Amino acid sequence: MKLIIQYGIAMLLTLFCGALLVLLQGERPLYALKEIFYGAFGNEVNIGTSLRWMTPSLLVGAAGVISFRAGVMNMGMEGQMYLEHYLLRYWGILCICRCSAIFFFVFL
């Protein structure tokens, strides 16, 4: 329960700091928050885009947690994310198009 309260306070402080920054720019914080949520979850395309950008970040975060818990410092996570994106893109092309491995090498 204590952990949930800590995360809740951290989230509220983050929202408060973001609202302060929006106010300093002369805009309305509630309108900005509404637009942020609409941009992420407003329709099917926005939800798909959010998932597309969220998935690699979650996988890299999970890899970081595993390596840090194992006592290994992994400083190359951003490069691993780019490599993962590169390889998964071509794997997706192969699976969706149901093409042979030759198709993979055409786009290298």
C-alpha positions as CSV (number, residue, x, y, z in Angstrom):
1,M,0.0,0.0,0.0
2,K,2.9,2.3,0.8
3,L,4.3,1.8,-2.7
4,I,1.0,2.7,-4.3
5,I,0.9,5.9,-2.3
6,Q,4.4,6.8,-3.3
7,Y,3.7,6.2,-7.0
8,G,0.5,8.2,-6.7
9,I,2.3,11.2,-5.1
10,A,5.0,11.0,-7.8
11,M,2.3,11.0,-10.6
12,L,0.5,14.0,-9.0
13,L,3.8,15.9,-8.6
14,T,4.6,15.2,-12.3
15,L,1.2,16.5,-13.4
16,F,1.6,19.5,-11.2
17,C,5.1,20.3,-12.6
18,G,3.8,19.8,-16.2
19,A,0.8,22.1,-15.5
20,L,3.2,24.8,-14.1
21,L,5.3,24.6,-17.3
22,V,2.1,24.9,-19.5
23,L,1.0,27.9,-17.4
24,L,4.4,29.6,-17.8
25,Q,3.9,29.3,-21.6
26,G,0.6,31.1,-21.3
27,E,-1.7,28.1,-22.1
28,R,-4.4,26.3,-20.2
29,P,-3.2,23.2,-18.4
30,L,-6.5,21.3,-18.5
31,Y,-6.8,21.9,-22.3
32,A,-3.3,20.7,-22.8
33,L,-3.9,17.6,-20.8
34,K,-7.1,16.9,-22.8
35,E,-5.1,17.2,-26.0
36,I,-2.4,14.9,-24.8
37,F,-4.9,12.2,-23.9
38,Y,-6.7,12.7,-27.2
39,G,-3.4,12.5,-29.1
40,A,-2.7,9.2,-27.4
41,F,-6.1,7.6,-27.1
42,G,-8.5,9.7,-29.2
43,N,-9.3,7.2,-31.9
44,E,-8.1,3.8,-33.3
45,V,-5.2,5.3,-35.2
46,N,-3.9,7.2,-32.2
47,I,-4.2,4.1,-30.0
48,G,-2.3,2.1,-32.6
49,T,0.4,4.7,-32.8
50,S,0.8,4.8,-29.0
51,L,1.1,1.1,-28.9
52,R,3.6,1.1,-31.7
53,W,5.9,3.6,-29.9
54,M,5.2,2.1,-26.4
55,T,6.1,-1.6,-27.2
56,P,9.9,-1.2,-27.9
57,S,10.3,1.1,-24.9
58,L,8.6,-1.4,-22.6
59,L,10.8,-4.2,-24.0
60,V,14.0,-2.1,-23.5
61,G,12.8,-1.2,-20.0
62,A,12.3,-4.9,-19.2
63,A,15.7,-5.7,-20.5
64,G,17.2,-2.9,-18.3
65,V,15.4,-4.2,-15.2
66,I,16.6,-7.8,-15.8
67,S,20.2,-6.7,-16.4
68,F,20.3,-4.3,-13.4
69,R,18.8,-7.0,-11.1
70,A,21.4,-9.4,-12.3
71,G,24.1,-6.9,-11.3
72,V,25.2,-6.1,-14.8
73,M,25.4,-2.5,-16.0
74,N,23.9,-2.3,-19.5
75,M,24.6,1.1,-20.9
76,G,23.8,0.2,-24.6
77,M,20.0,-0.2,-24.3
78,E,19.3,2.6,-26.8
79,G,21.4,0.9,-29.5
80,Q,19.8,-2.4,-28.6
81,M,16.4,-0.8,-29.2
82,Y,17.4,0.4,-32.6
83,L,18.7,-3.0,-33.6
84,E,15.6,-4.7,-32.2
85,H,13.5,-2.3,-34.3
86,Y,15.5,-3.0,-37.4
87,L,15.3,-6.8,-37.1
88,L,11.7,-6.9,-36.0
89,R,10.7,-4.7,-39.0
90,Y,12.2,-7.2,-41.4
91,W,10.8,-10.2,-39.5
92,G,7.4,-8.6,-39.7
93,I,7.8,-8.0,-43.5
94,L,8.6,-11.7,-43.9
95,C,5.7,-12.9,-41.8
96,I,3.1,-10.6,-43.2
97,C,4.1,-10.9,-46.8
98,R,4.7,-14.7,-46.5
99,C,7.7,-14.2,-48.8
100,S,10.9,-16.2,-48.9
101,A,14.2,-15.2,-47.3
102,I,15.3,-13.6,-50.6
103,F,12.8,-10.8,-49.9
104,F,14.7,-10.1,-46.6
105,F,18.0,-9.5,-48.4
106,V,16.4,-7.2,-51.0
107,F,15.7,-4.6,-48.4
108,L,19.0,-4.8,-46.6
